[in-house]
Structure formats: C-alpha cells, structure tokens
Amino acid sequence: MNREQRKRITQNITNLKERLVDLDPIIDRLIEKDVFTLEHRERIDHVSPATPQKKFNEFIQLLLASPEPNTYFVFLEALTEERHHYMAERLQNTVISGTSPVRHSSSYSRERARSRVTSAMSNRSYDHSGASGPVGMGYGGAPGMEQIMSRILTEFGGKLNTSISSSIQKMRMEDKHEMEKRMDEKLASFKKEWDGEKTSLLKMNESAISNLQASVEKLRRSNDEYNRLSEKYDKLKEMQKEMRERENDRWQRLSQANVERAQLRVTNEDLKTQVQQLQEKVATLECENTRLKEKDCQSMIDLEHLAIENKTLMQELEEKDKERLELKKEVEMAYSRISDVVKFQREKSELDDVTYKSALEKQSEKLNEIFEVVNSLNSKERPRVSSRGLYIGGNGITKTPLKPSEKKSV
C-alpha cells in the first residue's frame, strides 16, 4: 500500500468506523486473499477492552501496516462484496488534501518578484551593451585601457547592485502593501462572515448540545442494547459450539454406521448366497417330495389291490374250509360204511378159505392206512393266513399278524 492509498483510508476513517460495525466478514475476505492471517484475527479479537471502537482501531492499524502491495484493492473488493458500495466509491473518489492556500499566495508572490528582478536585469544589461560599444572599440586601440575598463566595470557593478537592491526593496514594499491590503480586506470579510457564522454556530451549538444529549441517551440505550446483544452473541456462540459438538458426534456415529453398513452388506451377500443354496436344496427336496408323493400314490394303489386280493383269498379259504369239512364228513361216513362192510366180511370170511382171508386182511390194512391218513389230516391244524396292511408315512408294505379273535373266527 502506497502513501496515497493510506491517505485515502485515513481521510475516510470516521465513515468507515460508522459503517463497518461487523468486521468479521471483511477480515475473512482479507484472510482468504492472504492479506491478513489468523494471528491478526486473534490480535483484533483479544483487544482489551473488547469494544467495537478498539477492534476497529486495531484493524485499521494492521491494514495500514500491511506490507502487501495489493492490500488497498483487496480491501475495496471486500467492501464491494459485503455490499458497502458507498464506502468503496467514496474511497476511490476521495481527493487527497494538498498544501494550504496561504502557501500558494506566498509562492505566487515569490514568482512575481523573481520575474520583476529578471526583467530589470535584462534592461540594464541591454543599456550597458549599447553604451560599451565605443569603449570596446577604444579598448582594442589604446594602451592602458585595462585599468579604465576595470574601473568602469566596478562602478557599473556597484550601481547595478544598488539599483537591484533598491528595486527589490521597492518590490518588497509593494508586495507588503498589497498583502496588507488583502489581509485587511480578508479580515473585514472574515469578520463579517464570522459574525454571521458566530450566531449560526451558537444556534448550531445549542442544537448540537441538545442533539448530543439525545445521542448520549441514545448511546446509553445502544450500550444497553449492545450488552444485551453481546450476551445473546455469547449464548449463540455457546449454542454454535454445542451444535458443532453434536454435529461431530453425529458425524462419528454416521461413519461408524457406514462401517457397520458395509459389514452388513458383506453379511447380506453371504446370506444371499446361503439363501440361494437353500433355495436350490428346497427345489431338490420338492422334487424328491413329488417323487415320494408319486410313490405314496402308487403304494396306495398297490395296497388297494392287495386288500382286494386279501379279501378274495379269505373268501377262497373259507370255501376251501367248507369243502374240507364236507370231505371230512363224507370220509367219516365212508369209513363207517367201509368199517361195517369189513366187519361183515370178517364175519363172513371165517367161513371162506384162506386166500379170501388174506385179501380181506390186505383190504383192512389199506383201510387202516387210509383212515390214519384221514385222521392225520384231521389232527393237523389249518395253516395260518396273515392279513396284509400298509402304514402311513412309509413306502413299503408290511405284514401284520392276525389277532386271536381273528384266529378263532378262521
């Protein structure tokens, strides 16, 4: 920052102090542009007492002491970005104050005096050159002219000095009279203006005093408001700190949840593969179940056929039993008849010859054998016929033995 830019800022320091109430965004933008650092922010925040005026004064001192060449333009850019357009235009349009008007008038009088002296010297030199024409001609012709020329030159120098000094004194006197006249005129006009301004200043002073009292009262109110707002600001800072801590906790929880979610995704993929394997097993089991159902249906059909065959066999056995009983009765009747015939033949054979007796004995032996065979058939038990059944849940046919009541009925 050069001298002119610093001058522009210092000439508008009161307006900047009135309008730059919140310095934080300006400081943030200066930190972003590498004009300020975080240490500068700490210095501004830790000023004692921590009033806005003290903070602003520290800010202006650091801004004016910045070694960066583009500090002024960065500050203007920060003002425009924070919508302080009026201050940016005011800084750019500020005319740097120069020298005072009294110094201008004195320099003007000096220049005027110098011009008069140079004009007088030029006139004198012209007269001297015109008068020394014939002398110069004599100087070249006669001996001993050097002394005459030196004396003439000394006299001319003394006269020239006296004339220059007198002219300078006259000019000084004239300038002095002119300055006195101008000063008298200015004093008279100033006195008139001062009398008018004095009354207006008194009125303005009274109004300023009343305004000052009102502003003091307003300042008290604003001070109370400032204290209230500072307390509120402190509370907001604490709330912001708590919210940041909560946000950090939430962020940690979210990161942990993301890690757990990634683990759950891996486990989910494993479970998906296991589910696919189980689905394949279920499909195979369903195929086996359908095959078993088909086998069960076939076994039920076979069972029905076997039950029908069992009934038919039972009926056939009952018929055979009836036939056997009938045959047994017929055999017993035939045996009784044959035994009667044999008795009769024995009785009659006692009277016949021996051959006939031997034939009868052979017949009786054969009858005895037949009778023993019939007795043996009667004495033997009837073979047991077992009924066939099917148990549910199996795929085979099992033989269940008959109950004692069924044996008796058979």
Secondary structure as UniProt FT lines:
FT   HELIX           3..11
FT   HELIX           13..19
FT   HELIX           24..32
FT   TURN            33..34
FT   HELIX           38..45
FT   HELIX           52..64
FT   TURN            69..70
FT   HELIX           71..81
FT   TURN            82..83
FT   HELIX           85..92
FT   HELIX           101..131
FT   HELIX           133..141
FT   TURN            143..144
FT   HELIX           145..349
FT   TURN            350..351
FT   HELIX           354..379
FT   STRAND          388..389
FT   TURN            392..393
FT   STRAND          398..399
FT   HELIX           404..409
//
